[in-house]
Amino acid sequence: MKTQEIANNLVKWCNAGEEHKCYEQLYSPDIVSIEMEGSENQVAKGMDEIAKKGEWWRENFEVHSAKTSEPTVADNWFSVRHSMDITHKPSGQRSQMDELGVYEVKDGKIVREQFFYNTEG
């Protein structure tokens, strides 16, 4: 798969609430996922650690709505904006969150993702 096709599928499936398809079809088994410094699960390597990161997210956040922007593609990289309306379950605090996701593609699979977002507030 070409980078543009991978990016388009990620956007389509995220917006349809079918993120599991991204992990099943677009990600390399050796994926590296990087969150902001100081974040819980800052670096996850491989699908097992990605699954644990997802479990942590579902345990700690309720997602009321989410939207992923159209991708910007450059060679084997692409980026999207993920916008979410979420509630932090332990505190009950509801907030709007935007993050920039940057993805690297090699051999037709996403091999690296990194997220950038405001860690204050």
N, C-alpha and C positions, 0 to 999 in steps of 0.2 A: 504494500500500500504506500502511496505517496503521502508526503507530509500534509498537503492540502486536504486529501481525503480523510486522513486520520483526524485532523483538526475539525473538519466538518462533522464527522461522526461523533466526536467528543461533545461538541456543542449540541447537536441534535439529541443525543442520549441524555446529557445533563438536563436539558430543558424539558425532556419528557419524563424525568424522574427515573431514568433507567441507567444510573451510573454504573451498576454492576456490569453492564455490557462493555463499558470502557475497560474495566479491569480484566474481563474475560477475553476481549478481542483486540484491544489496542495496546495493552501494556506488555513489556518484556517481563519474563519471570525474574530478571535481575534489576528491576526498577529501583531507582533511588528517589525518595521523596523528601524534600527539605522544607521545613517550616521556618518561621522567623526565629531568630536567636532568643533563647529563653522560653520558647514554647514547649508545651508538653509534647513528647514524641517528636523532637526537633528533626531528627534524621531517621528515616525508616528505609531499610534495605531489603528488597525481596517482597514477594507477595504475602508471606506470613506476617511480616511486620506491618505491611500496608493494611492487612485485615485487622490487626490489633489496633492500629491507629483509627480505623473506621469504627470499631467497636467503642473506643474511648469517645469519639465524637458523638455517636448516637446516645451513649450513656449520659453525656454532659450537655447536649444541646438539642432543642426542639427546633426544627426548621419549619417556619410557617409558609415561606415562599422562597424560591430561588430562581435566578435568571442568569444565564451565561451568554455573554456577548458573542458577536461574530468574531472569528479568529483573524489575527494578523499573522501572516506566514512569511518567513524569510529563510530560504534554503531549508535546512533540516530543523528549524526552530519555529515555534508558534506561541502566541500569547492570547489570552482571553481575560475578560473581567468577569468574576463571579460575584454577583450581588445577592445578598441573603437577608431575610428578615428572620431573626433567630431569638430564642430565649435560652439563656444559660440556666439549666435546670437547678443546680444547687442554690443559686441566688435568686432565681425567679426574674432576673433582669432581662428585659427584652430590648433588642437593639437592631440597628441596621448595620450590615457589614459588607464592605467591598474588599475584594482581594484580587490581585493580579496573579494569574497562573502562567508560568513560562515553562514550556515543554520542549524537550529535545527528542528527536526521532532518529533512530539508526536501524537499518535493516528492516524497515517497515513496522517498527514497534516504538512506543514511547519508552525511553530508557532513563529519563530524568524529568522530574517535575519540581518546580520551586515556587513557593507562594510568598507574596509580599503584601503586607497589610499593616494597618496601624495597631500597635500593641498597647497603646495608652487608652484609658477609659474603659 
